[in-house]
Amino acid sequence: MKISVIGCGYVGLVSGFCFADSGHKVTCIDNNDQKIGLLKDNKVPIYEPGLTELLLKNVENSNLSFELNITENIKDSEIVLIAVGTPTGENGDANLTFVHQCAKEIAEFISPNTQIIIKSTVPVGTCDAVEDIIKENCVHSEFSVISNPEFLREGNAINDFINPDRIVIGADEQTDKKIMINLYKDITTEDKILFTSRRSSELIKYASNSMLAMRIIFINEIADLCEKIGADVTDIAKGIGLDKRIGPHFLEPGPGFGGSCFPKDARALIESGKKYDAPQTLLESVILGNENRKKNISKKILDKLDKQSENQIGILGVTFKAETDDMRESPSLIIIPDLQENGMNISVYDPEGEKEASKILKDVNWKKTAYEAAENVDCLVILTDWEEFKNLDLDKLKNSMKRPLIYDFRNIFDPDMMTELGFEYFSIGRG
């Protein structure tokens, strides 16, 4: 099948590259000339493991190409996939400006019987609105609008795409369902596809991410209780996760959730609840709890220091999670400025985050290794659980530090081992 993917961001590139790798002819389109220039030079403008290899392979076998702007080249496409950004608007709801603009532009060029797939994360009713926009601006009425949300974890996106738990498709016509089965036939089996209405499909995406956000805040608050009563959150998480009704995933405490999905989608679902008079009060508490957690992290660190004489802090990891360079709503964006306001000098190392983070975080000393970030510091703080950090030479790390104090907000080390090695070691929810 010939596919045009509109939007060369995270979702668009992963989806486009994976569809190309499954044998479809894919054109990725974006109005950002810098992005398209990089892609035509065989360079990926985002960090995601495995994307560069897919790019090179599928450009070479002519399954993948790139274009600047929406033009007549989409006329031959059987599928036009919309994967543009839907950032949080001023009121907390998703800003659909790019989606609506895209719908208006493609209406001029699509051929009869084109399937328009909404891959962007959008509120309930967006597919209806897109359909109306295209009808108003298209010379024919033979097209379909289908909801097909993505469920990709940054850092593991390619595997998630080709080995999905489920593929959710909101399509009303039987013909559309057959086309979608054909689209995914070389990626997964038909039994992994859940067909539903467009509105249900749109809501499944928001509800899924919001549920995961709730689990993260829940285990973080349990971790706080563990610290007060001397319990171990690791055992608590294991004990409740062994219940088959609950499962073990997303029960790891940390400095709070961030990224492009959980905060944005939870806020958008709250706004949908307001719009349709169905308040999402639990989610409102989740958002508040997450923001409070980020603000309280720096207090935990400062409580361990003598601020009169100790003001050198090393930070390991600033991206919102490992295996990505994504800084969107990362806890570090709250924690580091707060430490600086309290007179702390900050050294930072992140394996992939410096390029993006340096645009936002100011007056920090960027280092090339974890050991450099630890040099002569009074405290070392772990905010992201990169695999590299789990394999550090801890003796070398300790010898680099002025005071061997570590605050590990990802619980990547064993407390007993760290004490034996001579560290003052603090983690989350472990007594």
Order of alpha helices (4+ residues) and beta strands (2+ residues): beta-alpha-beta-alpha-alpha-beta-beta-alpha-beta-alpha-beta-alpha-beta-alpha-beta-alpha-alpha-alpha-alpha-beta-alpha-beta-alpha-beta-alpha-beta-alpha-alpha-beta-alpha-beta
